[in-house]
Amino acid sequence: YDPVKDFEPLSQLATGGPMLIARASAPFSNVREFVAHAKAHRGISYGTWGNGSNAHLFGELLARQAGIDLIHVPYKAEAAAHNDLFGEALGVAWANPATARGLAQAGRIKVLGITGRRRVRSMPEVPTFAEQGFAGFDLDSWIGVYAPAKTPQPVLDEWVAALQAVTRQPDVQERLAGYGFEPLGSTPAEFRAGQKADFPRVADLIKAAGVTPE
């Protein structure tokens, strides 16, 4: 199974994942508490940056897994969703780690949890969904680099070595961490194995969420 036939994976440079956030005044502080609140208050809305986005899929997964009634409200950008969250038009919203970090530091939000396989060093206090007992949220968002298919192997090897060297540089790692990503610098084999494992899971989420092309 190879979901990308026209490109050759070189390196997955960094991983990360969206965070579920709430207003600072919300009566819950983590995902478990939010689920308990949602069971007592049906029809809570959550904002994302679009239909079919990873945030949308994770929202639908949470609703199904926890047995709660959530209403998806898609926006063209996360900032618009956050404005409605602060205006109390939304119950919760999703945010990228860099955005969540700034809002949390300003005291405007609570970060309930982060998706993906690991915490991020920019906000190490935020637990993953898995750590809070929720399965299936360990799908990373990531930054990766590909080459065209049939690129000669010596060229691929040179590019991989250069990408891994760049990813190991302290200033690059600091910059990636500032954006809420965990530096990785994987090998092509590791990158390909991750795709093979994750793409079918994403396809299942899309199908279960009922997402269709607009």
Secondary structure, 3 states (H helix, E strand, C coil): CCCCCCEEEEEEEEEECCEEEEECCCCCCCHHHHHHHHHHCCCEEEEECCCCCHHHHHHHHHHHHHCCCEEEEECCCHHHHHHHHHCCCCCEEEECHHHHHHHHHCCCEEEEEECCCCCCCCCCCCCECHHHCCCCCCCCEEEEEEEECCCCHHHHHHHHHHHHHHHHCHHHHHHHHHCCCEECCCCHHHHHHHHHHHHHHHHHHHHHHCCCCC
